[in-house]
Amino acid sequence: MKQGQFDTETLRLIRNRLDYVNSIAKRYNSDNPELMDTIESLASVANMFARIKLEELTGKLETPSPQGYIVSRLGNSYSRMKEYEEQKDKEFPDWKL
């Protein structure tokens, strides 16, 4: 079914790829936990967007509170990136003229 800018087949492909990214991030979490947690969270957020769009296209609205889920998962990635940025800012030497 095609409607607007997305079609169901492509959205299913997107979800499958995001599931794969998510599973790899979980599998190799011990290699770099902060990075893998961030990737996992972002893949989950993107997957939820794809799921909601797919539900809209098929007319089967099944996911309760997608906005809350997205906000909470995005919060994890946002916090990790803020921490990383602050760490990098501390490592950068102060310039004095």
N, C-alpha and C positions, 0 to 999 in steps of 0.2 A: 504494500500500500504506500503510495506516495502522496505527500501533502506538504506544501510549503517547501522549505529548504532541506528537509530531512526525509529519508524513507526508512521503513522498518528494517529492511535487510542491512542497510549500512549501520543503523543504530545497534543492531544485534552484533555486528562485526566489531564496532567500537567497544561495546560492553565486553565482548570476549577478549579483546586485546587488553583492556583495562584490568580484567580479572587476571590475565596472565602477568601483567606488570605487578599487580598487587601480590600475587602468589610468589613471584621472584623476590620481591622486597621482604616478604615474610620469611622465606626460606633462608635468605642470606642476611638476616637482621644482625647476626652476631659479627659480621664483617665490619659494619659501620652503623651502629644502632640509630644514631641521630638522623643520618641520611636516609636509611631505609624506612624509619618511622615516618619521615616527611614524605617520601615517595608513596608509601602505603596510604597515608592520609589523603594525599592529592589524587591518587588513583581512585580512592573510594568516593571522593567528592565528584570527580568527573563521571564516574560510573553512575552515581545517583542522578546527576543531570541527564545522562543518557537514558536511564530507566524511566524517569518522569516523562521525558519527551516521547519515549516509546509507548508509555501508557496513554499519553494524550492522543497519539496517532491511532492507537488501536481502540480507544474508548474504554479501556479497562483500567480505571484508576484504583490501584490496590495499595499503594505505598502510603502509610500514614505519616504525617509530619516530616516530609522530606526536607523542609527548610531547617527545622531543628537539627536534623542529622547533619546536613551540609555545614551549618554554622559551627557545630561542635567539632566535626572532623577538620574543618578548615582552621579552626582555632589552634589545633595541635601544630599544624604546619606553620602557621603564622608565628606562633611562639618560638618554635625552633629557629626560624629564619631571623627573628629579632635577636635571639640569643647569639646566633652566629655572627650577625652584623656587629653587635656590641663587642664580641670577642675580637673581631677583625679591627674594629676601631681602636681598641686598646693596644693592639699589636703595632699599629701604624705610629711611627715616631712623630713627636710634636715638632713642628717647624718653628724655628725662631729666626727672626731677621735682625 
